[in-house]
Amino acid sequence: MTTEDDAALLLVWVHGQVDGIAYADANARDDPQWSERGEERLHTLVEYLKDKVAVGTTHTMGDQTSCYLLPAGVAEAERLMRIRDVRLERFDIAANGLISAGMDDFPDCVVTVRDFALSPGAVILYTVLTPQEIDKAVSYLVEQKLATTLAMAESKIVAIKLTPQGTICGSADTIDVRKFVIDQQAGIKNQFNVFGNGNQFGDGNTQNNTFGYDPNQLTQFARELLAAANTADITDTARTRVTESVAVLEGELAENSPDPGRVRHALERVREVAWETLPAAIIQAVFTAAGLM
């Protein structure tokens, strides 16, 4: 394991030795599980935690392995223990790790469940996620359309592939699957600003009578939406509906002098079909790509 992993485990050990009391001392050299790592390794780990302001040291009589917990160290140790011990936290590690593993294989985005189970992504403070925990996370990703099933064996999913929605989730600076799903279910579609003149494009919004549009902007939007529909995990019927509605919009935009009313009507139809057939996260990505956010 890395110095970071070992230091995290040491911090949790110190917390346990002093019952989480700040400024209480502990010396890992006195414990067999740590002493076998050697004085130099222990000193490295203690210094690492010291740099993180998690522990302080006294170096009494040249001892470089004795340390005491600082308040920040207490909080960090307790956070690490929650991640290790709380079922929901372990689920998050599994789900986020599977998405991360898929992004490591971009653009194929294929994850073999067994490979993930044997990877560092399935380990928390030297505690390995159980097969049942990983299977639940895999099923959740498929149910939420962040992944599709590639292979099964004995009624269990053994390989998955991230969907476009899954890659959007995986492209975030910090992968948080549950938050991503909750955000989509909360109705992100109501937050879309389409036009700079104040018109809104989303459920519950009202259009004013000064409808305006940029034909180039809308043409880009139509292309991106069509591309998304061609790769999304939706039925052929749904894909055909999107394609047909986009074709009508593109036809209106191709006129020498596009009629604002007809364009607005075609755009509204595209909107309705998109929200009825595509995952919200994909639509959000299309809006961003077309510059309509």
C-alpha positions as CSV (number, residue, x, y, z in Angstrom):
1,M,0.0,0.0,0.0
2,T,1.0,3.6,-0.4
3,T,2.3,5.9,2.3
4,E,-1.1,7.6,2.2
5,D,-2.9,4.3,2.8
6,D,-0.6,3.2,5.6
7,A,-0.7,6.6,7.3
8,A,-4.6,6.5,7.2
9,L,-4.5,3.1,8.9
10,L,-2.0,4.4,11.5
11,L,-4.2,7.4,12.2
12,V,-7.2,5.1,12.9
13,W,-5.0,2.9,15.1
14,V,-3.9,5.9,17.1
15,H,-7.5,7.0,17.5
16,G,-8.4,3.6,18.8
17,Q,-5.5,3.6,21.3
18,V,-6.4,6.9,22.9
19,D,-10.3,6.5,22.5
20,G,-10.4,9.5,20.2
21,I,-9.1,11.9,22.9
22,A,-7.1,14.8,21.4
23,Y,-3.6,15.4,22.6
24,A,-3.4,11.9,24.1
25,D,-0.2,10.0,23.2
26,A,0.3,6.6,21.5
27,N,3.4,4.9,20.1
28,A,3.0,2.4,17.3
29,R,6.5,1.0,18.0
30,D,5.0,-0.7,21.0
31,D,2.5,-2.7,18.9
32,P,3.6,-5.8,17.0
33,Q,1.5,-5.0,13.9
34,W,3.4,-1.8,13.5
35,S,6.8,-2.5,15.0
36,E,7.5,-5.1,12.3
37,R,7.4,-2.4,9.7
38,G,10.5,-0.9,11.2
39,E,11.5,2.4,12.9
40,E,12.2,4.2,9.6
41,R,8.8,3.3,8.1
42,L,7.0,4.3,11.2
43,H,8.8,7.6,11.4
44,T,7.9,8.3,7.7
45,L,4.2,7.7,8.5
46,V,4.2,9.8,11.6
47,E,5.9,12.7,9.7
48,Y,3.3,12.3,6.9
49,L,0.5,12.7,9.4
50,K,2.3,15.5,11.1
51,D,2.4,17.4,7.8
52,K,-1.3,16.9,7.4
53,V,-1.8,18.4,10.9
54,A,-3.4,15.2,12.1
55,V,-0.9,14.4,14.8
56,G,1.8,16.2,16.8
57,T,5.1,14.7,18.0
58,T,7.2,15.2,21.1
59,H,10.4,13.2,20.0
60,T,11.1,12.4,23.7
61,M,14.6,11.2,24.1
62,G,15.0,10.8,20.3
63,D,11.9,8.7,19.9
64,Q,10.5,9.6,16.4
65,T,7.5,7.3,16.4
66,S,5.5,8.6,19.4
67,C,2.7,11.0,18.5
68,Y,-0.5,12.5,19.8
69,L,-3.8,13.2,18.1
70,L,-4.7,16.8,17.1
71,P,-8.3,17.8,16.7
72,A,-8.1,17.6,12.9
73,G,-6.7,14.1,13.3
74,V,-9.6,13.1,15.5
75,A,-12.1,14.3,12.8
76,E,-10.2,12.6,10.0
77,A,-9.9,9.3,11.8
78,E,-13.6,9.3,12.5
79,R,-14.3,10.1,8.8
80,L,-12.1,7.2,7.7
81,M,-13.9,4.8,10.1
82,R,-17.3,5.9,8.8
83,I,-16.2,5.1,5.3
84,R,-14.9,1.7,6.4
85,D,-17.7,0.7,8.7
86,V,-21.0,2.4,7.5
87,R,-23.0,0.5,4.9
88,L,-24.0,3.5,2.9
89,E,-20.4,4.9,2.8
90,R,-19.2,1.5,1.6
91,F,-21.9,1.5,-1.1
92,D,-20.6,4.9,-2.2
93,I,-17.1,3.6,-2.5
94,A,-18.3,0.7,-4.6
95,A,-20.5,2.7,-6.9
96,N,-18.0,5.6,-7.3
97,G,-15.2,3.2,-7.8
98,L,-17.0,1.3,-10.6
99,I,-17.7,4.5,-12.5
100,S,-14.0,5.5,-12.0
101,A,-12.9,2.1,-13.3
102,G,-15.1,2.6,-16.4
103,M,-13.6,6.0,-17.1
104,D,-10.1,4.5,-16.9
105,D,-11.2,2.4,-19.9
106,F,-12.5,5.4,-21.9
107,P,-13.9,5.4,-24.6
108,D,-14.9,1.7,-24.2
109,C,-15.8,2.3,-20.6
110,V,-16.0,-1.5,-19.8
111,V,-15.7,-2.8,-16.3
112,T,-15.3,-6.4,-15.4
113,V,-16.8,-6.9,-11.9
114,R,-14.1,-9.4,-10.9
115,D,-11.3,-7.2,-11.9
116,F,-12.8,-4.3,-9.9
117,A,-13.2,-6.6,-6.9
118,L,-9.5,-7.4,-7.0
119,S,-8.4,-3.7,-7.5
120,P,-7.3,-1.1,-4.9
121,G,-10.7,0.6,-5.6
122,A,-12.4,-2.1,-3.7
123,V,-10.2,-1.7,-0.6
124,I,-11.0,0.6,2.3
125,L,-8.3,0.8,5.1
126,Y,-7.2,-2.7,4.1
127,T,-10.8,-3.9,4.3
128,V,-12.1,-5.3,1.1
129,L,-15.7,-4.7,-0.2
130,T,-17.7,-7.9,-0.1
131,P,-19.0,-9.4,-3.4
132,Q,-22.5,-8.7,-2.2
133,E,-21.7,-5.0,-1.7
134,I,-20.1,-4.8,-5.2
135,D,-23.1,-6.6,-6.8
136,K,-25.5,-4.2,-5.2
137,A,-23.6,-1.2,-6.6
138,V,-23.4,-2.8,-10.1
139,S,-27.2,-3.4,-10.1
140,Y,-27.8,0.2,-8.9
141,L,-25.7,1.6,-11.8
142,V,-27.7,-0.5,-14.3
143,E,-31.0,0.5,-12.7
144,Q,-30.1,4.2,-12.8
145,K,-29.0,3.8,-16.5
146,L,-25.4,4.8,-15.7
147,A,-24.3,1.5,-17.1
148,T,-25.6,-1.4,-19.2
149,T,-25.1,-5.1,-18.7
150,L,-22.4,-6.6,-21.0
151,A,-22.3,-10.1,-19.6
152,M,-24.0,-12.3,-17.0
153,A,-23.1,-15.6,-15.4
154,E,-25.4,-17.6,-13.1
155,S,-27.9,-14.7,-13.0
156,K,-25.2,-12.3,-11.9
157,I,-23.8,-9.3,-13.8
158,V,-20.1,-9.9,-14.5
159,A,-19.4,-7.0,-16.9
160,I,-20.8,-3.6,-17.5
161,K,-20.3,-0.7,-19.9
162,L,-20.9,2.9,-18.9
163,T,-23.7,4.7,-20.7
164,P,-23.3,8.3,-22.0
165,Q,-25.0,9.3,-18.7
166,G,-22.5,7.3,-16.8
167,T,-19.6,9.0,-18.5
168,I,-21.1,12.4,-17.7
169,C,-21.1,11.3,-14.0
170,G,-17.6,10.0,-14.3
171,S,-16.3,13.2,-15.9
172,A,-17.0,15.3,-12.8
173,D,-14.0,16.5,-10.8
174,T,-15.3,14.4,-7.9
175,I,-17.4,11.3,-8.7
176,D,-20.5,11.1,-6.5
177,V,-22.9,8.7,-8.0
178,R,-25.7,9.1,-5.5
179,K,-25.6,12.9,-5.7
180,F,-25.6,12.7,-9.5
181,V,-28.7,10.5,-9.5
182,I,-30.5,12.7,-6.9
183,D,-29.7,15.8,-8.9
184,Q,-31.2,14.3,-12.1
185,Q,-34.3,13.1,-10.2
186,A,-34.8,16.6,-8.7
187,G,-35.6,18.0,-12.1
188,I,-32.5,19.7,-13.4
189,K,-34.5,20.3,-16.5
190,N,-36.2,23.3,-14.8
191,Q,-32.8,25.1,-14.6
192,F,-31.9,25.4,-18.2
193,N,-31.5,28.8,-19.7
194,V,-31.7,28.6,-23.5
195,F,-31.7,32.1,-24.8
196,G,-29.9,35.3,-23.6
197,N,-33.0,37.3,-23.9
198,G,-34.5,35.7,-20.8
199,N,-36.6,32.9,-22.4
200,Q,-36.5,29.7,-20.4
201,F,-36.5,26.2,-21.8
202,G,-37.8,23.7,-19.2
203,D,-40.9,22.5,-17.4
204,G,-42.8,25.1,-15.4
205,N,-41.3,28.0,-17.3
206,T,-43.1,30.5,-19.5
207,Q,-42.0,31.9,-22.8
208,N,-42.4,35.6,-23.4
209,N,-43.6,37.1,-26.7
210,T,-40.2,38.3,-27.7
211,F,-39.0,34.8,-28.7
212,G,-35.5,35.0,-30.2
213,Y,-33.0,32.4,-31.3
214,D,-29.6,31.9,-32.9
215,P,-30.0,29.5,-35.9
216,N,-26.4,28.3,-35.6
217,Q,-26.8,27.7,-31.9
218,L,-30.0,25.7,-32.5
219,T,-28.5,23.7,-35.3
220,Q,-25.6,22.7,-33.1
221,F,-28.1,21.7,-30.4
222,A,-30.0,19.6,-32.9
223,R,-26.9,17.8,-34.0
224,E,-25.7,17.1,-30.4
225,L,-29.1,15.8,-29.4
226,L,-29.3,13.5,-32.4
227,A,-25.8,12.1,-31.7
228,A,-26.8,11.5,-28.0
229,A,-29.9,9.7,-29.1
230,N,-27.9,7.4,-31.4
231,T,-25.7,6.3,-28.5
232,A,-28.0,6.4,-25.5
233,D,-29.5,3.3,-24.0
234,I,-33.0,3.8,-25.2
235,T,-35.5,1.8,-27.3
236,D,-35.5,2.0,-31.1
237,T,-39.0,3.6,-30.9
238,A,-37.7,6.3,-28.6
239,R,-34.7,6.9,-30.8
240,T,-37.0,7.3,-33.9
241,R,-39.1,9.8,-32.1
242,V,-36.0,11.9,-31.3
243,T,-34.7,11.6,-34.8
244,E,-38.0,12.7,-36.3
245,S,-38.5,15.7,-34.1
246,V,-34.9,16.9,-34.7
247,A,-35.4,16.5,-38.5
248,V,-38.4,18.9,-38.3
249,L,-36.4,21.5,-36.4
250,E,-33.5,21.2,-38.8
251,G,-35.9,21.6,-41.7
252,E,-37.2,24.9,-40.2
253,L,-33.7,26.2,-39.6
254,A,-32.7,25.4,-43.1
255,E,-35.2,27.9,-44.6
256,N,-33.7,31.0,-46.1
257,S,-35.8,33.1,-43.6
258,P,-36.8,30.8,-40.7
259,D,-40.2,31.7,-39.3
260,P,-39.8,32.3,-35.5
261,G,-43.2,30.8,-34.7
262,R,-42.5,27.6,-36.6
263,V,-39.0,27.3,-35.2
264,R,-40.4,27.8,-31.7
265,H,-43.1,25.1,-32.3
266,A,-40.5,22.7,-33.6
267,L,-38.1,23.4,-30.7
268,E,-40.9,22.8,-28.2
269,R,-41.6,19.5,-29.8
270,V,-38.0,18.5,-29.6
271,R,-38.0,19.5,-26.0
272,E,-41.0,17.4,-25.2
273,V,-39.7,14.3,-27.0
274,A,-36.3,14.7,-25.4
275,W,-37.6,14.8,-21.9
276,E,-39.9,11.8,-22.6
277,T,-37.2,9.6,-24.1
278,L,-33.7,10.6,-22.9
279,P,-32.0,10.6,-19.4
280,A,-31.9,14.1,-18.0
281,A,-28.1,14.1,-17.6
282,I,-27.7,13.5,-21.3
283,I,-29.9,16.4,-22.2
284,Q,-28.0,18.6,-19.8
285,A,-24.7,17.6,-21.5
286,V,-26.2,18.4,-24.9
287,F,-27.3,21.8,-23.8
288,T,-23.8,22.5,-22.5
289,A,-22.2,21.3,-25.7
290,A,-24.4,23.5,-27.8
291,G,-23.8,26.5,-25.6
292,L,-27.4,26.8,-24.5
293,M,-26.8,26.5,-20.7
